[in-house]
Amino acid sequence: MDVPLGAPPAAGRAAFGFIFVSAITTAMSFGLMIPIMPALLKQFTGGDTAAASEWNVVFATVGGVMSLFAGPILGLVSDRVGRRPVLLVSLCGLGVDFLLMALAPSLTWLLIGRMISGATSGAFSTANAYVADVTLPEGRARAFGWMGAAFSFGFLAGPAIGGLLGEVNLRLPFLAAAALTLVNVIYGAFVLPESLPPERRVARFDWRKANPIGSLNLLRSHHELFGLAGIHFLNQLAQMVWPSVFVLYTSYRYDWSPVVTGLYMMAGGVLGVAVQSFLVGPVVARFGERGAMLIGASASIVGFIWYGLAPTSLIYMACMPISCLAGLLTPGLQGLMTRRVGPSEQGQLQGANQALMGLASVVGPSLFGLSFAWAVRHEVLPGLPLFLAALATAAALGLAWRTGRAASKI
């Protein structure tokens, strides 16, 4: 793992290694439950696919709203008190959410779990700030590529195991995810050092910045940074199509079981790891961070359109080698964004990004979930949400072409 590390004395390769492993286990926890969650919702709704899609919209929207308001707060807290406590608290919230999903007797309890998870949804954003603390600017795109690889690697085993456990009992994957996440918290409490020394922290917590509107002030502080944030939002909005409709779409159109869904996600994880581990560095070296963004966005558009048109499972899967190149977009984008702020603002930047992800989580489920429910009820164009995702990514591509040129000069 060739990641050029920066100078904070409490951090180094060992610290980055823990963050990498933490990202893997967190992604694996998500992977365990993703193939099962729609089936659990269908169980609560009497097997109605359209109703399950609508409830999925409600759950994702509530989580997104909580994340929208919590993201800036958690980002500023991490700039004030350090990354370590925020990361551990966020992982605790995620573990509690999984535990509630395992034990919930009703949809109301599932919804409470989503609220807790959304309110503490700083695990990945704080991990990104941690990475920015311990890497040099010129090595950040590669480091963020490794973080993306960690997320993909977590999906190698998680969905497949989740699908198999779900065949035994629909609640079992949630128990496994809760156990994995909470063990990670305990491990981190003893092992993880702080990456942000006191002299590099902000002097005080500013409540004026601790809200979605206030957090945008940082993004508006530089013209190119605001444009890059727009790319981030559009990409996150497009990616929301997967948690919103993927399982329901493939089970409806191709009759995939949870096991098949888990195996497909595992295959996607293999390709994602390959791209983010072995291609990000060479692509950035050859084409720059902007070039990585453009290639990633273009591949994502092709993938969405292909998946929306694919009439069979085999044709659907044939696009995987192309669509996996979408993994080039985020490392290049994060590399450009983190260069534009100082060490004491990395948490605020990632908090603002988390708020944008929360906004995408509010808009995306309604856009994709309700369009899919409409398509199912009218028995027309089941790939409609994927085409809408392609449009959002096309807008991101246009913005990357325009904004990325100026931003890449820094």
VOBAVEX-664564 format. One record per residue: y, z, x of N, C-alpha, C in turn. Coordinates in steps of 0.05 Angstrom, whole numbers. Example, Ala and Ser with C-alpha at 12.3 -4.5 7.8 and 13.67 -1.06 7.14 Angstrom:
[site [-114 156 264] [-90 156 246] [-66 156 264]]
[site [-45 142 257] [-21 143 273] [1 157 258]]
// end
This chain:
[site [-24 0 17] [0 0 0] [25 0 18]]
[site [36 -23 23] [58 -26 42] [85 -23 27]]
[site [93 2 23] [118 7 10] [138 19 29]]
[site [160 6 35] [179 18 53] [193 42 41]]
[site [190 65 53] [200 89 41] [227 97 52]]
[site [243 111 36] [269 119 44] [269 146 57]]
[site [292 158 59] [295 181 76] [293 209 64]]
[site [292 213 37] [291 240 26] [269 256 40]]
[site [275 279 52] [256 293 68] [232 304 52]]
[site [236 310 27] [214 322 11] [196 301 0]]
[site [202 276 4] [186 254 -8] [176 236 13]]
[site [157 220 7] [145 201 26] [123 186 14]]
[site [105 177 30] [82 161 20] [64 178 2]]
[site [60 203 10] [42 220 -6] [54 225 -34]]
[site [81 229 -35] [94 232 -61] [91 207 -78]]
[site [97 184 -65] [94 159 -80] [65 155 -90]]
[site [46 164 -73] [18 162 -81] [12 178 -106]]
[site [24 202 -108] [19 218 -132] [31 204 -157]]
[site [56 194 -154] [69 180 -176] [52 156 -184]]
[site [41 142 -165] [24 119 -170] [-1 128 -187]]
[site [-14 149 -177] [-38 159 -191] [-30 170 -219]]
[site [-7 183 -221] [2 193 -247] [6 170 -267]]
[site [18 148 -257] [22 125 -274] [-4 114 -284]]
[site [-24 114 -266] [-51 104 -273] [-63 121 -295]]
[site [-63 147 -292] [-75 164 -312] [-61 164 -338]]
[site [-34 162 -337] [-18 160 -362] [-25 135 -377]]
[site [-26 112 -362] [-32 87 -374] [-61 87 -385]]
[site [-79 100 -371] [-107 102 -380] [-108 118 -406]]
[site [-91 139 -408] [-90 155 -433] [-82 138 -456]]
[site [-61 121 -452] [-52 103 -473] [-74 83 -479]]
[site [-87 73 -458] [-108 53 -462] [-131 63 -478]]
[site [-138 89 -475] [-160 101 -490] [-155 99 -520]]
[site [-130 103 -528] [-125 105 -557] [-115 80 -570]]
[site [-104 61 -554] [-92 37 -566] [-112 21 -583]]
[site [-137 16 -574] [-156 1 -591] [-164 15 -616]]
[site [-159 42 -617] [-169 58 -639] [-148 65 -660]]
[site [-123 67 -651] [-101 75 -669] [-100 59 -694]]
[site [-100 32 -693] [-99 17 -718] [-123 22 -736]]
[site [-147 26 -724] [-170 33 -740] [-167 59 -754]]
[site [-154 79 -740] [-149 105 -753] [-129 102 -776]]
[site [-109 86 -772] [-89 81 -793] [-103 67 -817]]
[site [-120 48 -811] [-135 35 -833] [-152 54 -848]]
[site [-164 74 -834] [-180 94 -847] [-163 111 -866]]
[site [-139 118 -857] [-121 133 -874] [-111 117 -898]]
[site [-110 90 -895] [-99 73 -917] [-121 59 -932]]
[site [-145 68 -930] [-167 57 -946] [-175 29 -938]]
[site [-171 22 -912] [-180 -4 -902] [-161 -27 -907]]
[site [-137 -22 -916] [-117 -42 -921] [-102 -50 -896]]
[site [-107 -75 -885] [-96 -84 -860] [-65 -85 -862]]
[site [-55 -96 -883] [-26 -99 -886] [-12 -71 -887]]
[site [-24 -53 -902] [-13 -25 -904] [-15 -11 -877]]
[site [-36 -16 -862] [-39 -4 -835] [-17 -15 -817]]
[site [-11 -41 -820] [11 -53 -804] [37 -40 -810]]
[site [42 -35 -836] [67 -23 -845] [70 5 -835]]
[site [48 21 -836] [49 48 -825] [53 48 -795]]
[site [41 28 -782] [45 25 -753] [75 21 -747]]
[site [88 6 -764] [117 2 -762] [132 29 -764]]
[site [124 45 -783] [137 71 -787] [134 89 -763]]
[site [109 90 -753] [103 108 -730] [119 98 -705]]
[site [118 73 -700] [131 62 -676] [162 65 -678]]
[site [172 61 -702] [201 63 -706] [211 92 -702]]
[site [196 111 -713] [203 140 -710] [202 147 -680]]
[site [181 139 -666] [179 144 -638] [202 131 -622]]
[site [209 107 -631] [231 92 -618] [258 106 -621]]
[site [263 116 -646] [288 130 -651] [290 155 -634]]
[site [268 170 -632] [268 194 -616] [273 187 -586]]
[site [260 166 -577] [264 157 -549] [292 147 -544]]
[site [303 133 -564] [331 123 -561] [350 145 -555]]
[site [348 168 -568] [366 190 -564] [358 208 -540]]
[site [331 210 -536] [321 228 -515] [324 216 -487]]
[site [322 189 -485] [323 176 -459] [347 183 -442]]
[site [372 179 -453] [395 186 -437] [396 215 -429]]
[site [388 233 -446] [388 262 -440] [369 268 -417]]
[site [344 257 -419] [324 262 -398] [333 250 -371]]
[site [345 227 -373] [355 214 -348] [376 231 -334]]
[site [395 241 -350] [417 258 -338] [406 284 -328]]
[site [387 296 -343] [374 321 -334] [360 317 -307]]
[site [347 294 -304] [333 289 -279] [353 285 -256]]
[site [377 274 -261] [397 272 -241] [409 300 -234]]
[site [408 318 -253] [420 344 -249] [401 364 -237]]
[site [376 366 -247] [357 386 -238] [334 375 -222]]
[site [332 348 -221] [310 336 -206] [290 321 -224]]
[site [274 304 -211] [255 288 -226] [230 303 -234]]
[site [221 322 -217] [196 335 -221] [193 350 -248]]
[site [212 367 -255] [209 381 -281] [210 363 -305]]
[site [226 342 -304] [228 324 -327] [202 308 -330]]
[site [191 300 -308] [165 285 -309] [143 302 -320]]
[site [141 328 -312] [120 345 -322] [124 352 -351]]
[site [148 356 -360] [153 362 -389] [146 337 -405]]
[site [153 313 -396] [147 289 -410] [117 285 -413]]
[site [102 290 -392] [73 288 -394] [61 308 -413]]
[site [73 332 -413] [64 353 -433] [68 343 -461]]
[site [91 332 -467] [96 321 -494] [76 300 -502]]
[site [69 282 -483] [50 261 -489] [22 273 -494]]
[site [15 293 -479] [-11 306 -483] [-13 319 -510]]
[site [9 332 -519] [9 345 -545] [7 324 -567]]
[site [20 301 -564] [18 279 -583] [-11 270 -586]]
[site [-25 266 -564] [-53 257 -564] [-70 278 -578]]
[site [-65 303 -573] [-80 325 -585] [-77 325 -615]]
[site [-52 322 -624] [-47 321 -653] [-60 297 -666]]
[site [-61 274 -652] [-75 251 -663] [-105 256 -666]]
[site [-115 271 -647] [-144 277 -648] [-151 296 -671]]
[site [-132 313 -679] [-138 334 -699] [-125 329 -726]]
[site [-107 310 -727] [-90 306 -751] [-107 302 -776]]
[site [-102 317 -798] [-116 313 -823] [-102 293 -841]]
[site [-77 285 -834] [-62 267 -851] [-43 251 -834]]
[site [-31 231 -847] [-11 214 -834] [14 230 -826]]
[site [20 251 -841] [43 268 -834] [40 280 -807]]
[site [16 291 -801] [12 303 -775] [13 282 -753]]
[site [3 259 -758] [5 237 -738] [35 231 -732]]
[site [51 232 -753] [79 226 -750] [93 248 -734]]
[site [86 273 -738] [97 295 -722] [90 291 -692]]
[site [66 283 -687] [58 277 -659] [75 256 -647]]
[site [81 235 -662] [98 213 -652] [126 223 -646]]
[site [136 241 -662] [163 252 -658] [164 268 -632]]
[site [144 285 -627] [143 301 -603] [141 282 -578]]
[site [124 262 -580] [121 244 -558] [146 229 -553]]
[site [160 220 -574] [185 205 -570] [207 222 -558]]
[site [208 248 -566] [229 266 -556] [225 272 -527]]
[site [201 269 -516] [196 275 -488] [187 250 -473]]
[site [196 226 -482] [185 201 -472] [200 193 -446]]
[site [198 210 -426] [211 203 -401] [192 199 -377]]
[site [166 197 -382] [147 196 -360] [151 172 -343]]
[site [152 148 -355] [154 124 -338] [182 120 -328]]
[site [202 126 -344] [230 122 -334] [236 141 -311]]
[site [226 166 -313] [231 186 -291] [214 178 -267]]
[site [190 168 -271] [174 158 -249] [189 135 -234]]
[site [202 118 -249] [217 96 -237] [241 107 -220]]
[site [254 127 -231] [276 140 -216] [265 153 -190]]
[site [242 165 -192] [229 177 -169] [223 155 -148]]
[site [213 133 -156] [207 111 -138] [233 101 -124]]
[site [255 99 -140] [280 91 -128] [290 111 -107]]
[site [283 137 -112] [291 158 -93] [277 154 -66]]
[site [252 146 -66] [236 147 -42] [231 120 -29]]
[site [245 99 -39] [242 72 -27] [269 61 -20]]
[site [269 45 1] [293 31 9] [299 8 -11]]
[site [325 1 -15] [332 -20 -34] [316 -46 -31]]
[site [313 -54 -6] [299 -80 -2] [269 -79 -8]]
[site [258 -55 -10] [230 -53 -16] [224 -45 -45]]
[site [245 -42 -61] [240 -32 -88] [226 -51 -107]]
[site [231 -77 -105] [217 -95 -122] [187 -93 -118]]
[site [179 -92 -92] [150 -89 -86] [140 -62 -97]]
[site [155 -41 -93] [147 -14 -103] [144 -14 -133]]
[site [163 -26 -147] [161 -28 -176] [138 -46 -185]]
[site [132 -66 -168] [108 -81 -173] [83 -64 -172]]
[site [82 -46 -152] [59 -27 -150] [58 -9 -175]]
[site [81 -1 -185] [81 16 -209] [71 0 -233]]
[site [79 -25 -234] [68 -42 -255] [38 -45 -252]]
[site [29 -48 -227] [0 -50 -222] [-14 -25 -231]]
[site [-1 -1 -226] [-13 24 -234] [-17 24 -265]]
[site [3 15 -279] [1 14 -308] [-22 -5 -317]]
[site [-23 -28 -304] [-45 -47 -310] [-72 -36 -302]]
[site [-73 -23 -279] [-98 -11 -270] [-109 10 -290]]
[site [-90 25 -302] [-98 44 -322] [-111 31 -346]]
[site [-104 6 -351] [-116 -8 -373] [-143 -22 -366]]
[site [-151 -20 -341] [-177 -31 -334] [-199 -16 -348]]
[site [-198 10 -347] [-220 26 -358] [-213 38 -385]]
[site [-187 45 -389] [-179 59 -413] [-187 46 -439]]
[site [-179 21 -444] [-186 9 -470] [-216 6 -474]]
[site [-230 -2 -453] [-259 -5 -456] [-273 21 -463]]
[site [-265 43 -449] [-276 69 -455] [-267 78 -482]]
[site [-242 73 -489] [-232 81 -516] [-248 67 -538]]
[site [-253 41 -534] [-269 26 -554] [-297 37 -557]]
[site [-309 44 -534] [-337 55 -535] [-337 83 -548]]
[site [-318 100 -541] [-316 126 -553] [-310 124 -583]]
[site [-293 105 -590] [-286 101 -618] [-310 93 -635]]
[site [-329 79 -623] [-353 72 -638] [-369 97 -646]]
[site [-367 118 -629] [-380 144 -635] [-365 160 -655]]
[site [-338 163 -650] [-321 178 -668] [-292 168 -663]]
[site [-277 162 -684] [-250 152 -681] [-232 172 -668]]
[site [-238 197 -669] [-220 218 -658] [-226 223 -628]]
[site [-249 215 -619] [-258 222 -592] [-239 210 -570]]
[site [-230 185 -572] [-212 175 -552] [-186 191 -549]]
[site [-176 202 -571] [-151 217 -570] [-155 244 -556]]
[site [-179 256 -560] [-185 280 -545] [-187 275 -515]]
[site [-200 252 -508] [-202 245 -480] [-175 239 -468]]
[site [-157 226 -483] [-130 220 -473] [-114 246 -469]]
[site [-117 264 -488] [-103 290 -486] [-112 305 -461]]
[site [-138 306 -457] [-149 320 -434] [-140 308 -408]]
[site [-140 282 -406] [-132 267 -382] [-103 273 -375]]
[site [-86 272 -396] [-57 276 -392] [-51 304 -384]]
[site [-63 324 -397] [-57 352 -391] [-68 360 -364]]
[site [-91 349 -355] [-101 354 -328] [-81 343 -308]]
[site [-70 320 -314] [-50 308 -296] [-25 326 -293]]
[site [-17 339 -315] [5 357 -314] [-1 381 -296]]
[site [-25 392 -299] [-32 415 -282] [-33 407 -253]]
[site [-45 384 -247] [-47 374 -220] [-19 370 -208]]
[site [-1 357 -224] [26 353 -214] [42 378 -209]]
[site [37 399 -225] [51 424 -222] [45 437 -195]]
[site [22 431 -183] [15 442 -158] [20 423 -134]]
[site [21 397 -140] [21 377 -118] [48 363 -114]]
[site [61 356 -137] [84 338 -136] [109 351 -124]]
[site [120 340 -102] [145 350 -91] [169 338 -106]]
[site [192 350 -103] [217 339 -114] [227 317 -97]]
[site [236 295 -109] [246 272 -94] [276 271 -90]]
[site [290 287 -107] [320 286 -106] [330 313 -96]]
[site [338 314 -70] [348 339 -59] [374 348 -72]]
[site [381 374 -71] [404 384 -85] [430 370 -78]]
[site [434 362 -53] [459 349 -45] [463 322 -57]]
[site [442 310 -68] [444 283 -80] [444 284 -111]]
[site [445 308 -122] [445 310 -151] [474 311 -162]]
[site [476 304 -188] [503 306 -200] [511 335 -202]]
[site [537 340 -201] [547 368 -201] [544 382 -228]]
[site [545 367 -249] [543 379 -276] [531 360 -296]]
[site [522 371 -318] [510 355 -339] [533 347 -358]]
[site [537 321 -361] [559 311 -378] [548 301 -405]]
[site [554 317 -426] [544 310 -452] [555 284 -463]]
[site [578 276 -453] [589 251 -462] [572 227 -454]]
[site [556 230 -434] [538 209 -425] [510 212 -437]]
[site [505 235 -450] [478 241 -459] [473 231 -487]]
[site [479 206 -492] [474 193 -518] [472 163 -513]]
[site [460 149 -532] [457 120 -528] [483 105 -522]]
[site [505 112 -536] [530 99 -531] [542 106 -504]]
[site [541 132 -497] [551 141 -472] [536 130 -448]]
[site [510 127 -452] [494 116 -430] [501 87 -424]]
[site [512 73 -443] [519 45 -439] [543 42 -421]]
[site [559 64 -417] [582 63 -399] [573 56 -371]]
[site [550 67 -362] [540 60 -336] [533 31 -334]]
[site [520 21 -355] [512 -7 -356] [536 -26 -356]]
[site [558 -16 -368] [583 -32 -369] [599 -30 -343]]
[site [591 -12 -325] [607 -7 -302] [608 -31 -283]]
[site [589 -49 -286] [589 -74 -270] [579 -96 -288]]
[site [593 -119 -287] [587 -141 -305] [558 -149 -303]]
[site [548 -153 -278] [520 -162 -275] [500 -141 -285]]
[site [506 -115 -281] [488 -94 -290] [484 -95 -320]]
[site [506 -100 -334] [504 -101 -363] [487 -125 -372]]
[site [490 -148 -358] [474 -171 -364] [444 -167 -358]]
[site [439 -153 -336] [411 -146 -329] [399 -128 -350]]
[site [415 -109 -360] [406 -91 -381] [399 -107 -406]]
[site [414 -129 -412] [408 -146 -434] [381 -159 -431]]
[site [375 -168 -407] [348 -180 -401] [327 -159 -406]]
[site [332 -135 -396] [312 -113 -400] [307 -108 -429]]
[site [328 -107 -445] [324 -102 -474] [308 -125 -488]]
[site [316 -149 -482] [302 -172 -495] [273 -173 -487]]
[site [267 -168 -462] [240 -168 -453] [224 -146 -466]]
[site [236 -122 -467] [222 -99 -480] [218 -105 -510]]
[site [238 -117 -523] [235 -125 -551] [211 -144 -555]]
[site [209 -164 -538] [187 -183 -540] [160 -169 -535]]
[site [159 -151 -515] [134 -138 -509] [125 -119 -531]]
[site [143 -111 -548] [135 -94 -570] [116 -107 -590]]
[site [113 -133 -588] [94 -147 -606] [66 -138 -601]]
[site [60 -130 -576] [32 -122 -570] [24 -96 -583]]
[site [39 -73 -579] [31 -49 -594] [35 -51 -624]]
[site [52 -70 -633] [58 -72 -661] [35 -86 -676]]
[site [25 -108 -665] [6 -125 -681] [-19 -134 -666]]
[site [-21 -129 -639] [-43 -141 -624] [-70 -136 -636]]
[site [-77 -110 -640] [-103 -103 -649] [-108 -113 -678]]
[site [-88 -110 -695] [-90 -120 -722] [-92 -150 -723]]
[site [-76 -164 -706] [-76 -193 -705] [-104 -204 -697]]
[site [-114 -193 -675] [-140 -204 -664] [-163 -197 -682]]
[site [-162 -173 -695] [-184 -166 -713] [-183 -183 -738]]
[site [-158 -190 -747] [-155 -206 -771] [-162 -235 -766]]
[site [-152 -247 -744] [-155 -275 -739] [-181 -282 -726]]
[site [-191 -264 -707] [-215 -271 -691] [-238 -252 -696]]
[site [-233 -232 -714] [-254 -212 -721] [-264 -196 -697]]
[site [-245 -189 -679] [-252 -173 -656] [-258 -144 -664]]
[site [-279 -133 -652] [-285 -104 -656] [-269 -88 -636]]
[site [-267 -61 -639] [-254 -45 -619] [-265 -48 -591]]
[site [-291 -53 -589] [-304 -57 -563] [-294 -82 -550]]
[site [-293 -104 -566] [-284 -130 -555] [-254 -128 -548]]
[site [-238 -115 -565] [-210 -111 -559] [-206 -95 -533]]
[site [-222 -74 -529] [-220 -58 -504] [-228 -75 -480]]
[site [-249 -91 -482] [-257 -108 -459] [-236 -129 -453]]
[site [-223 -140 -473] [-202 -160 -468] [-179 -146 -454]]
[site [-171 -122 -463] [-149 -108 -450] [-156 -101 -421]]
[site [-182 -95 -417] [-190 -89 -389] [-187 -114 -372]]
[site [-195 -137 -383] [-192 -162 -367] [-162 -168 -362]]
[site [-145 -163 -381] [-117 -166 -377] [-106 -147 -356]]
[site [-118 -123 -355] [-110 -104 -334] [-117 -113 -307]]
[site [-141 -126 -304] [-149 -136 -278] [-129 -157 -268]]
[site [-122 -176 -286] [-103 -197 -278] [-75 -185 -273]]
[site [-67 -165 -288] [-41 -152 -284] [-40 -138 -257]]
[site [-62 -124 -250] [-63 -111 -223] [-61 -132 -201]]
[site [-75 -154 -204] [-74 -175 -184] [-46 -186 -180]]
[site [-32 -191 -202] [-5 -203 -201] [14 -183 -188]]
[site [14 -158 -198] [34 -139 -189] [28 -127 -162]]
[site [2 -128 -154] [-5 -117 -128] [-2 -138 -105]]
[site [-9 -163 -111] [-11 -183 -90] [9 -206 -93]]
[site [21 -210 -116] [40 -232 -119] [69 -224 -118]]
[site [76 -200 -127] [104 -192 -129] [117 -195 -101]]
[site [105 -183 -81] [117 -184 -54] [121 -212 -44]]
[site [101 -229 -43] [105 -257 -34] [124 -273 -51]]
[site [123 -269 -78] [142 -284 -95] [170 -276 -90]]
[site [175 -250 -88] [203 -240 -82] [212 -250 -55]]
[site [194 -249 -35] [201 -259 -8] [208 -288 -8]]
[site [194 -304 -24] [198 -333 -25] [221 -342 -43]]
[site [222 -330 -67] [241 -339 -88] [263 -318 -94]]
[site [260 -294 -84] [280 -273 -90] [273 -259 -116]]
[site [287 -237 -122] [283 -222 -146] [289 -238 -171]]
[site [311 -254 -169] [318 -271 -192] [296 -291 -197]]
[site [285 -303 -176] [263 -323 -180] [239 -310 -193]]
[site [233 -285 -185] [210 -271 -198] [215 -267 -228]]
[site [240 -260 -235] [247 -257 -263] [243 -283 -279]]
[site [253 -305 -267] [251 -331 -281] [222 -340 -285]]
[site [206 -337 -264] [177 -344 -267] [164 -326 -287]]
[site [169 -300 -286] [157 -282 -305] [164 -288 -334]]
[site [190 -293 -339] [199 -299 -367] [187 -325 -377]]
[site [185 -346 -360] [174 -372 -367] [145 -369 -375]]
[site [130 -354 -358] [101 -350 -364] [97 -335 -390]]
[site [115 -315 -395] [113 -300 -419] [117 -317 -444]]
[site [136 -335 -443] [142 -353 -466] [117 -371 -471]]
[site [106 -382 -450] [82 -399 -453] [60 -383 -466]]
[site [56 -358 -457] [35 -341 -467] [38 -335 -496]]
[site [62 -327 -505] [66 -321 -533] [61 -345 -551]]
[site [71 -368 -544] [67 -391 -560] [37 -399 -561]]
[site [24 -398 -538] [-5 -405 -537] [-21 -386 -555]]
[site [-16 -360 -552] [-31 -340 -567] [-26 -343 -597]]
[site [-2 -350 -605] [4 -353 -633] [-9 -378 -645]]
[site [-14 -398 -629] [-27 -423 -639] [-57 -423 -636]]
[site [-68 -407 -618] [-97 -408 -611] [-114 -404 -636]]
[site [-132 -424 -642] [-148 -422 -666] [-174 -406 -662]]
[site [-182 -403 -637] [-207 -389 -631] [-203 -368 -609]]
[site [-222 -350 -606] [-221 -330 -585] [-221 -342 -557]]
[site [-238 -363 -553] [-239 -375 -526] [-213 -388 -518]]
[site [-201 -402 -537] [-175 -415 -531] [-154 -394 -526]]
[site [-155 -372 -542] [-136 -350 -538] [-139 -339 -509]]
[site [-164 -334 -500] [-168 -322 -474] [-162 -340 -451]]
[site [-162 -367 -456] [-157 -386 -435] [-129 -384 -424]]
[site [-111 -372 -439] [-83 -370 -430] [-78 -345 -412]]
[site [-97 -328 -409] [-93 -303 -394] [-83 -308 -366]]
[site [-94 -327 -350] [-84 -331 -323] [-54 -339 -322]]
[site [-44 -352 -343] [-16 -359 -344] [1 -336 -353]]
[site [-7 -324 -375] [10 -303 -386] [12 -278 -368]]
[site [-8 -273 -351] [-7 -250 -334] [16 -251 -314]]
[site [26 -276 -309] [49 -279 -290] [74 -267 -302]]
[site [74 -260 -327] [97 -245 -339] [102 -219 -324]]
[site [82 -209 -310] [85 -184 -295] [104 -186 -272]]
[site [114 -210 -266] [133 -213 -244] [162 -206 -253]]
[site [166 -206 -280] [193 -203 -290] [205 -175 -284]]
[site [191 -154 -292] [202 -127 -290] [207 -118 -261]]
[site [188 -122 -242] [194 -113 -215] [220 -126 -204]]
[site [223 -152 -208] [247 -165 -199] [272 -154 -212]]
[site [270 -149 -238] [293 -138 -253] [300 -110 -244]]
[site [280 -93 -241] [285 -66 -232] [297 -65 -204]]
[site [287 -83 -187] [297 -85 -160] [327 -91 -160]]
[site [335 -110 -177] [364 -117 -178] [380 -94 -190]]
[site [370 -81 -211] [386 -61 -225] [390 -36 -207]]
[site [369 -27 -194] [371 -2 -178] [389 -5 -154]]
[site [394 -30 -145] [413 -34 -123] [442 -29 -131]]
[site [447 -30 -156] [475 -29 -165] [485 -1 -172]]
[site [468 19 -168] [477 47 -173] [470 64 -149]]
[site [483 87 -146] [478 105 -124] [454 124 -130]]
[site [447 140 -109] [424 158 -112] [427 178 -135]]
[site [451 188 -140] [455 208 -161] [456 196 -189]]
[site [454 169 -191] [455 155 -217] [430 142 -225]]
[site [409 144 -207] [384 130 -213] [371 140 -239]]
[site [372 167 -243] [362 178 -268] [377 169 -292]]
[site [404 168 -290] [420 158 -312] [414 129 -318]]
[site [410 113 -297] [403 85 -301] [376 83 -316]]
[site [356 97 -307] [330 96 -320] [331 108 -348]]
[site [348 128 -352] [352 139 -379] [364 118 -397]]
[site [384 103 -387] [396 82 -403] [375 61 -409]]
[site [359 54 -389] [337 35 -394] [318 45 -415]]
[site [312 72 -414] [294 84 -433] [307 82 -461]]
[site [333 86 -463] [347 83 -489] [344 55 -500]]
[site [347 35 -482] [343 7 -491] [315 2 -500]]
[site [295 14 -486] [267 12 -494] [264 25 -522]]
[site [278 48 -526] [276 61 -552] [288 44 -574]]
[site [310 30 -568] [322 12 -587] [303 -11 -593]]
[site [290 -21 -572] [270 -42 -576] [247 -32 -593]]
[site [240 -6 -590] [218 6 -605] [226 10 -634]]
[site [252 12 -640] [262 14 -667] [261 -13 -681]]
[site [271 -34 -667] [274 -60 -678] [247 -75 -678]]
[site [233 -73 -656] [208 -89 -652] [187 -85 -673]]
[site [178 -60 -679] [157 -57 -698] [164 -68 -726]]
[site [189 -65 -734] [197 -76 -760] [196 -107 -759]]
[site [207 -118 -737] [207 -147 -735] [179 -159 -734]]
[site [162 -148 -717] [136 -159 -713] [115 -149 -734]]
[site [116 -123 -739] [96 -112 -758] [100 -123 -787]]
[site [126 -123 -796] [131 -133 -823] [127 -163 -825]]
[site [134 -178 -804] [129 -207 -805] [99 -213 -806]]
[site [83 -196 -792] [54 -200 -793] [43 -192 -820]]
[site [53 -170 -831] [44 -162 -858] [50 -184 -878]]
[site [75 -196 -876] [82 -217 -894] [63 -241 -891]]
[site [57 -248 -866] [40 -271 -861] [12 -267 -872]]
[site [2 -242 -869] [-25 -235 -879] [-26 -237 -910]]
[site [-5 -225 -922] [-5 -225 -951] [-2 -253 -963]]
[site [12 -271 -949] [16 -298 -959] [-4 -318 -947]]
[site [-20 -308 -928] [-41 -324 -916] [-30 -349 -902]]
[site [-7 -346 -889] [5 -368 -874] [14 -358 -846]]
[site [12 -375 -826] [23 -371 -800] [19 -343 -789]]
[site [-6 -335 -784] [-11 -307 -774] [1 -302 -746]]
[site [7 -324 -731] [19 -321 -705] [49 -318 -706]]
[site [61 -315 -729] [90 -313 -732] [103 -292 -714]]
[site [92 -267 -712] [105 -248 -694] [105 -256 -665]]
[site [85 -271 -656] [84 -280 -629] [105 -302 -623]]
[site [110 -318 -643] [131 -338 -640] [159 -325 -639]]
[site [162 -303 -654] [188 -289 -653] [191 -276 -625]]
[site [169 -266 -614] [170 -254 -587] [177 -276 -566]]
[site [167 -300 -570] [174 -322 -552] [204 -328 -553]]
[site [216 -327 -577] [244 -331 -580] [261 -310 -565]]
[site [253 -285 -567] [267 -263 -553] [265 -267 -523]]
[site [241 -275 -514] [238 -279 -485] [254 -304 -475]]
[site [256 -324 -492] [272 -348 -485] [301 -339 -481]]
[site [311 -321 -498] [338 -311 -495] [341 -296 -469]]
[site [320 -280 -462] [320 -265 -436] [320 -285 -413]]
[site [305 -307 -415] [304 -327 -394] [332 -339 -390]]
[site [346 -346 -411] [372 -357 -409] [392 -338 -396]]
[site [390 -312 -403] [407 -292 -391] [400 -288 -362]]
[site [374 -289 -355] [366 -285 -327] [376 -308 -310]]
[site [376 -333 -321] [386 -356 -306] [416 -353 -300]]
[site [430 -342 -320] [460 -339 -317] [468 -315 -301]]
[site [457 -292 -309] [466 -266 -297] [452 -261 -271]]
[site [427 -268 -269] [412 -262 -245] [423 -276 -220]]
[site [436 -299 -223] [447 -313 -200] [469 -296 -187]]
[site [487 -285 -203] [508 -268 -191] [497 -242 -181]]
[site [478 -230 -196] [467 -204 -188] [451 -205 -162]]
[site [438 -228 -158] [421 -231 -134] [437 -233 -108]]
[site [463 -236 -110] [480 -239 -86] [485 -212 -73]]
[site [480 -190 -88] [484 -163 -77] [460 -155 -60]]
// end
